[in-house]
Amino acid sequence: MPGSATAFAAPSGAPFAPAPPPVTVLAAVPAADWVRTTDPPSGISAELPGKATVRTATVSIEDRPVDARVYGVDTPDGGIGFAVHDMPGDQYPLEENLQRFLGSYMQNTAEPLTSHDVRKLTVGGRPALDARPTSESDGEPVTGSIRLIADDKHLVWAITLGPQANEKALNAMHEQLLAGLRIP
């Protein structure tokens, strides 16, 4: 089984790249249990399948502190959550931020992730990037989905990650996460 990726490590001077919530293996959380979770400083919110664990960090980007918060829930099928970074979302290309996320995951778990099916899109008039992170490990392969959204004041991530055996449930959870994501 893949290791937990809960640390908030990012190389010095690189944009904050928190790892996703921990990964587990069991059954899906019923849709009725989803709860609106709001990031108080930004007002950005999403529906998550239960009460979120909040992780905060301040990192230095080009000698300036950047606050970030990750709201995650560890479900029986895998981890799901969203992250809010207090920096202009277009400060760095979304492709670079995706690579930082993948690098941070590897730094936290020693398990490399690669991205597939990367596609640019617009969400609510904001530039966005969708990708499918996957890993091939000695244990169980990991798969999931990530959406990065550039806002004038924030970089927002919506992340679902778990065992490849739970891919169908992870895809359904990610679609529900995206449907409930609100950026004021």
N, C-alpha and C positions, 0 to 999 in steps of 0.2 A: 504494500500500500504506500502511496506517496507520502512524504513527510509533510508536516504542517508548515505553512508559510505565513507566519504571523508577524515577523519582525518588520520594522520600518527602515530598512537600510537602503541607502542610495549613495553612490560615489559622491565625494565632496564636490560641490559646484554643479552637480547634475540635478535636473528637476526631480522632485520627490517621486519616488516610484515604490509605493507600498506593495507588499505582496498581498495576494488575495486571502480571504478568510480560510481557516483550516478546512481540510478535506476529510470526509468520512464516507462510509459505504452502508446504506440501508434503504428505506423507502421514502417516497416523496412526502412533503408536508402538504396537507390539504389547502386548497386556495382560500378557504374560509378563514384560515389562521393568519392571513397576511395583514400587516400592520403598517400604517403610514409612519415613516421615520423622517424627521426633518433635521437638517443641519442648521442650528440656530443662527450662526453668524451670517450665512448666505441666504437662507430661506429655501435652498434646494432640498427637495424631498423625493422619496421613492417609497413604494410599498415593498416590504420585506416579509418573508415567511416566519415572523416571530420577532421578539425583542432583540434589537441589534446590540452587539458589543461595539463600543466606540474606541478607536485607537487614534491618538493624536501625535503629531510630531512637528517640529520646526527644523527645517533644513536650510542650508545656505546655498543660494543660487546666485552666482556672480556677486558674492559678498553681500547679498541681501537675504534676510530671513524670509522664508515662505512657510506659512502655517498650512497644515493639511490634516484632514480628518477622514478616517475610513469607518464606515458603518457596515458591519458584517454579521451574517447569521450562518452558523454551521448547521446544515440540514442533514438528514439521513442520506441524501443523494450527493451532497457536495457543498462547497461554500458559495455564498452569494452575497453581494454587497455593492456599495457605491462609495466613491471617494470624491472629496472636494478639495482642490488645491487653490489657495488664495493667491493666484497669479493670473495674468491674462492668458487665456487658453491658446491664443495664437502667438505667444512669446516664442515658442519652439514649434516646428512642424509636428503634426500629430503622429507621423511615421516615426520621428525621433522619440517621442514620448512612448509609443508602443515598444520600441526597442529598449528603452529604459525600464519599462515594466518587465519585459522578458528577462533582462539582465538582473534586475532586482530579485525576481523569483529564483533564478539560478543561484544568486548570492545567498539567499535565505534557505534554500533547500538542497543545494548542490546538484539539482536536477535541471538540465537544460530544457527550456520551452522554446518552441519555434512557432511562428505564426503562419497561418494559411488563410486563403479566401479573404485577403485584405481588400477592403473596398471603401472608397470615399463616398460620402453622402452628405446631405444637409438635413438637420433635425431642428425644426422650429426656427428656420432661418440661420442656424449656426452650423459651421463646418463640423463634420464628425467623421470618424473612422471606425469601421467594424472589422473585427478579425476573429479567427478561431485559433486560440493557443492550444498546442498539443505537446506532449512529451512521449518519448519512448524510454522507459526505464527498465531496470532489471526486475522491478516489481510490476505493479499494475500501471498501464499507461493513463495519463491524465489528459482530459480534454475540456473544452469550455468555450465561452464567448466573452468578448470584451468590446465595449463601445467607448470611445474617447470623444468627448464633445468640448469644443472650444467656445467659451463664453468671453465677453469683454473683460470680466473680472475673475473668472475661474476656469480651471481645467477640471472637467468632471469625467469620472470613469464609472461605468456599470460593468460588473464582473460576475461571471458564474464559472466555477471551476470544480471539477471532481473526476472520479474514476470514469474511464471510457465506457465501462459496462453500464453506467447510468446516463449515457449521452441523451437519450430521448427525454428523460425527466429534466436533465440540465437545460436542454433546449427550451422546454416548456417553461421552466422557471425564469430563464433569461428573457423570453418574450413577455412574461408577466412583469418582470422588473422594468423592462423598457417601456411597457404600456403605462406603468405607474410613475415613471420618472418625471419630475416637474422642475424646470429651471425658470424662476421668475424673470 
